[in-house]
Amino acid sequence: MRKYSIGIDLGGTKILTALVNKDNGEIVSSIKKKTKKDKGPDKIVHKIIKSIKEVLIEGKKEITDIEDIGIGVAGQIDRNKGIVINAPNLDCANLNLKEILEQEFNKKVLIGNDVEIATIGEMYFGAGKDKKDFVCIFVGTGIGSGIVQNGEIRYGATGTAGEIGHIIVDIGGRPCGCGGCGCLEAYASRLAIEKRIIGALKKGRKSDIQNYLTEDKPIKTSMIRKSLENKDELVTQIINEASEYLASGLASVINFYNPEMIILGGGLMDAVGYFYEKSTQIAKIKSLPTPSCNIKFAKAQLGDFSGVIGAALLSEYRNSKIYNTENNT
Ligand SMILES: [Zn+2]
């Protein structure tokens, strides 16, 4: 019999919900809702419940056909209690998501964080399949990573291992959202790149990207890609600079951890091939010869769906022997 679960990727800008066939990672049905204007626990919970009901209808399944529900949250969570401790992007704190959803659907609910579920997705059905020692790095609004060692995710002593976005690449450098200065994500995240482009335009630099921008239209990944294709000087310069910083972060990971593969995901990596190529080429040059001699780079294979597939597989992963041997926080 086929095994189905619901996977939910609860991010700061969107809630992606999918009905997933756990045997092969196939998405049976999925729905995306914006979270932006509906911050606050009540509205978020309401949207999640609605999304679950909608994917079941679209996938022609009943709640009794699914095994469980897995959710990955962009924030700090308590894995055992299933509580969202703090998610500033969602305006949620101390939200017992597990209890609320278990009462609503009478199904087991598991909670993870956003990077964790995307890493599990890539581990089971993506670029990390058949790999034992790898790091998944996601470049988005911020930069986060999931560390896999001998087939297990490393959570660290207090559950925050993998905060690669806060590796310091420039002492006393640009301010970062964490309160520190000079962190990698203040140089190579999508947000950092957008800030650089907007700042340069305000100073009067000319760029091809101006043709796509309007007052209320933010910079989109597709605009960055088009500008690079048109060999726009400003955007190329800013992406080159971001690549140097990202490569420094990647080289540090290669030297420190000696993984067999680094998987790079997130919208910018997926859509802007130049950024991926440039960063990985420089990382290989910048890292030590022995750990970098056989290092492989790959793009996340499941794209936007890494998270929901991983969320649907949370129970599978946590029921595995490897997860239970760890002291998971
Ligand atoms: Zn930081």
Boltz pocket constraint, residues with backbone or C-beta under 6 A from the ligand:
constraints:
  - pocket:
      binder: B
      contacts: [[A, 165], [A, 166], [A, 176], [A, 177], [A, 178], [A, 179], [A, 180], [A, 181], [A, 183]]
      max_distance: 6.0
